[in-house]
Amino acid sequence: MTSLNFATTTIALMQPQDLPAVIEIERQSNSHPWTERNFRDAITSGYLSLVAREHGEICAFAIARAVVDEAELLLIAVAPSQRRQGVAALLWIELAQRLQITGATKVFLEVRASNVPARSFYASRGFSQVGVRKNYYPNGVHNGDREHAVQMQVTL
């Protein structure tokens, strides 16, 4: 893929036919990636599932679930070749707008304590740390020990 050009980047609802590309990005992005079934369940359960395309090819995705006036950002991932070019910010803006339409006023998430780039991204989007879930993630970066999750929140 070439560099992103926001005039040609599009965001749309994730469809079942998008899953091979989404799963590949997920596999490249997470140590414990979701399965195809996890993604299919998210789509059929009505989770807000978006994909970003550049020149027709999926380069990123995001999934959130809304319950009453709160939402949880479950996943956001960008293809390694497209990182640090603004596509995650573009996805977040669209996701936040759509969540607001559903009535969400706050968004929560959990992120590995060691994932400094993601934590910085979320902070740049207005998220602040609200807690820690100790030993939440399996196979952390320290000799296979479980890793803490940092809980973050933003008001929409």
C-alpha positions, 0 to 999 in steps of 0.5 A: 500500500502507498501512503495515506491520502485522506481525500481517498481514505474511506470508512465504512461498516465492516462486512463479512467479506472484509474479514480476511483483511481484518484478521490479517491486520489483527494477527499482525497487531495483537499477541492474542488476536481475535478469531474469525468467529469473534469478528463474526459475532461482533458484526452479528451482535451489532457492535459498531465495526468499522474499516478504513480503506485506502485505494480500496484496500482495508488498512485499519479497523475499529470495533466498539460496543455501546450499552445505554450511554456508555461504550467500550472500544474493544479493538482498533488496529492499523496495518503495520505499513500504514501506522503513524499516518493518521488513519487511527485518528480518522477511525476514532473520529468516525467511531466517536461520532457514530457512538454519540448518535447512539447516545453514548456519552463516555467511552472506556477501554483497556490497553496493555500497560506496556503499549506506550504508543497506544496509550499515547494515541489514546491520551492525544484523543482525550482519554485519561487513565481511570484505573488498572486491572492487575494481571489482566492480559496473558503473556505479558512482556516480563518473562511470560507473567501476566500484564496489567491493563490500564483502564482509560476513559473519555467523555464524548 
